[in-house]
Amino acid sequence: MKLPNGYGSVYKLKGKRRKPFTAVVTTGKTKEGKIIRKTLGYYATREEGLDALALYRKAPLEAENQQITFKEIVDQYLEYRRTHNKSVPKNYEYAIKAMYQLYSMPMSDIRARHLQAVIDNIKDKPTSCAVAKSVMNMIFKYAIMEDYVQTNYATYVLVPTIPHSTRHKPFTDEEIEELWKHTDDYVARIALILIYTGMRAGELCKLKKENIFLKDRYMIGGIKTKAGINRTIPIAEKIVPLLEHNDTYPVDTDMLIQIWKRSTIPAIANHLPHDGRHTCETKLNNAGINIRTIQLIIGHSTRDVDGIYTHKTTDQLIEAINKI
């Protein structure tokens, strides 16, 4: 059947291909009179190509949306986050890199089985799988919002159960005492600051000096959750001298971890930087501090109704942190 002039064409490509048919339309001419053609996509049968042509003639934008790739959607989504002042955490970047086999696929062709294959490739890292599924979910929600797809196939992906973590453990009182004997050591000072603030290592690295108010005993910082970002972090009296050191503030999380690993102090060698956060939460709890105050200091979100209406002043937070 001959197609009308200007309608477009479907033809078969040479060689052995999974999708040997391509649909092409003419979109205009150059100043020199050369015809400009656009490829709508590649198809398993001629009928699928004709359907693509028909869709393009009926709704050009919808037809183009069917060919936009996963990587193009990802790039749009990341730009959307940055435009709305939302950072892209490192673990999000790693998760996106793990999806490399999806990059060139049209977003409209991706199904749950393709996403599951990505998860299965990293199944030996349950936490990474959970992060990857979360990122997939955000990408698909964005694609639905922009009318690129209609179904969020990320919701059907199965991830391995994350076992109860034994990776992180609080510093013991003896270990903390040992750290205080080494305050001339850079890593020991960092460990003590993490213990007595409950900050993540990444939060300390991103902390701006202009947001540290030593005289008033608090600082503004935090990352990740809504409850954690730009929160008031009380400064315990005992770590004020540590924060006064000009070389105390790390600027890169990876660098901090490398320096931490090289420490010869036993109390450091037995722990990870994130253990400081666990220690702070544990010591606050042991000191009888109420859960809402702990959540405010640590930066944990809460679903407690009472928590929504319970406000704590900076002085109250300082009083609490000075009890550990």
N, C-alpha and C positions, 0 to 999 in steps of 0.2 A: 504494500500500500504506500503510495507516494504522499508525503506530508506536504501541507500547504507551504508556499514560499514564505520565508521568514519565521516559520514555526520552530525550526530547530531540526536536529537530526540525531539518529541513533545508529552507531555502526560498531562493527566488531573489530577488536584490536588483534594484532598478530601475536602468535605465541600461545603457550599454555598458561592460562590465567584462571584464578578462581572466579573473578568477575570480569569476563572478557568484553562486555558491552559498555560503551560510554555514551552519554547524552551530552550534546553540545548545542549552545544557542548563540546567536549573533546579538551582540549588545551595542554595536555601533561601528563607526569608522574613524580612523585616525585622520589628521589633517592632510595626510598624503593620499587618503582614499583607501588605505589598507583596512580590511575587515577585522574587527575585534571580536574574538569568540571567547565564550566562557564555558568551561567544562562543569557540568552539574554534578557529575559523579560517575561511579563505575558500578556495573550491575551484573548479576548472574545470568539474566535472560534479557532478550530484546524487549519483552513486555514490561519488565521493570523499568527499563530506560524510557519507554514511551510513557509510562505512568509518571515518571519524574518530569518529563517534558510537559505533560498535561498539568501537573501540579504547579510547575513554574509559570505556565501561562495563566493559570487561575490565581495563584498567590505567589509571586516571585520571592517575597521575603521569607515565606514559610519554606519554600524549596531551598533557598540558600542556607537557612538555619539547619536543614537536615544534613548539610555537608560540613558544618563547622566542626573542627576537631576538638578532642578532649583537651589538648594542650592550649588551644586558643581560649577555651572556656576557663581553664585554670588561670591563664594570664589575665583574663578579664576579671576573674574573681579576686585575685591578689591585688590588682589595681583598685578594685572596688573597696577592699579592706583598707588599703593605704589612704585612699581618698577620704575615708571616714575615720581616719586616725586610729586604725587598729593595726597593731604590729603583726608580723608573721613570725611566730616562734620557730626556733630551730627545728623542733621535732615535727612541725608542719612541713618545713622544707624537706626534711629527710623522708617523710611519708610521701610527698609528691614525687620525689626522685624514685621511690620504690614503685611508682606507677608508670614507669617509662614505657612499658609495652602498650599502654593505652594512648600514648601521646598522639599518634597519627590516625587513630580511629575516629570516625565521625561520632560526635556525642550521641546522636540519635540511634547509632548501632550498638551502643554499649548496653549490655544486660548484666544481670546479677552474676552470671557465670564468669564474665570477664573480670569483674571486681573481686570475686571469690578467688580467682587464680592469683591475683596480686597478694591477697591475704595468705593464701596457702604457701606462697614463696617465702614468707617471713614468719611462718607459724611457730618457729622455734623461739620467737620473741613476742610473748603474749601482749606486753605493754605496747610494743610498736604496732601490733595488729590493731589494738584498740584505738590508738591514735590515727592509724591509717583509715579505719572505718569512719571515725569522726570527721576526718578531712573529706573523705568521699561524700559523706552526708552533707557537709556544708557546700561542696562544689555542686552537687545535684540540686540542692535547694536554691542556689543562685541560678542555675540553668533553668529551673522551673519558673523562678521569679521573672526571668527574662524571656520566657516562652520558647526556649530552645528545645526543651523536652517536657513531657507531661508526668512521667513517673520517676519517683526516687528509688532506683534499684539498690541504693546503698543500704536501705532498711532491711533488705533480705540477706545481707552478707552475714556469715557466721564467723565469729572470732573465738579463739581458744580462751578458756577461763584463766584469769590471772590468779596465780596461786598467792596465798597469804605471804606477804613480803617479809623476808628475814634479812633483807639487804641492809636496811637501816635500823640502827639501834642507838638509844640515847648514850651520851657520855656518862660515865659513873662519876660520883663525887670525887673519887680518888684521881680519876683522869683529869677532871676540871682543876683540881688542886695542882696537878702536875703542869697544866697549861699556864697557870698563874705564875709558876716559877720560871717560865720561859717567855715573859712578855717582851724580851728583847728580840724575839724571833718573829718574823713577819707572819708566818703561817699560824703560829700560836695566837697572835693577836686577832687574825681573821677568824679563827675557830671560836674564840671567846666572844667576839662581836656577834657571830651567828647564833651562838648559844643564848646570849642575853638579849637578843632582839627577835629571834624566831624567823629571821629573814632567810629567803633562799639565796644561794650563792649568786644566781643571776640578778636578783634584786639588789644585792650589795654592789655588784659590778656596774649596774645601771644608775646607782645612786648619784645624784648631782650634789656637789659640795654646797651650792647655794640653797639646797633644800635641807641642810643639816643645821639645826638650831641648838647648839650645845648649851647655851645659856638658859634656854627655856626647856631643855631636856626632851626634845622630840625631833623627829625628822619626817619628811614626806617622801614616800617611795612605794615600790611594789609593782608587781607585774601579774600577768595571767588572768585571774578572775575579776569580775566586777567588784567583788568585795576586797580584792587584794590590791587593785591599782590605786595609786595616789592616796594610800591610807596614812593615818597618823601612827607612826611607830615610836613608842616611848623609848627614851634612852635611860638605862639603869645607871645610877651614880657610879658604880664600880667600873664601867667601861668608858667613862668620859676621857680618862687619860689615854686610852687606846685610840679613840677617835681623833685625838689631838695630834697624833703622829701624821706627818705629811705623806709618808709612804705607805700608809695603811690601806688606802682605797684601791682595790683591784679594778682593772678596766676591761678585762676579758675573762669570761668564764672558763674557756678552754685552757688559757694560760694558768689560771688559778688552780685548776685541777692538776695540771702537770707539776706545778710547784708543790702542791699538797702531796702528791705521790712520792716526791723526792725527799720529803721531810724525814728526819731520823728520830723525831720525838715519838716515843711509843704510843702516846695518847692520840697522836695524829695518824700514825700508821694503822691503827685499829679501826679507823672510822673514815667516812666520806663526808664532804662538806654539808650535805643535806641532813646529816645526823644532828647538826647543831639546831636545826628547826625542830626535830623530834624531841631534842633535849629540852628546849625552851617550853614546848607544849606540855611535856611531862612534868617539869619542875613547877610550872604554873598550876597545873592540876593538883600536884602534891601539896602546894602551898594553900590550897583551898580557894583559889580564885574561881569565880563563877564562869560557867561555860561561855556566856555571851562576851565577857571581857576577854577571855582567851581567844575567841574567834576574831574579835576586833584587832587584837595585837598581831595575831598570826596572819590574818587576812583570809580566813575561811568564810565562805558564804553559809548562811543558815536559813532553814525553812521554818524555824520556830516562829509562831505568830508573835509571841512575847518579844522576840528579838527585834522585830520591826519597830516596836515602840519603845525599846530600851536604848537610851542614849547615854554614852559615857563621855565625860569630859577628858581632856588631855591629862589633867592632874590625876584623875582616877586611874588612867592607864599607867602613868608614871609610878603611882603608888603601888599598883599591882606588880609591875616588873621589878620594883625594888625589893619585893618580898622573896625573890628567888636567889 
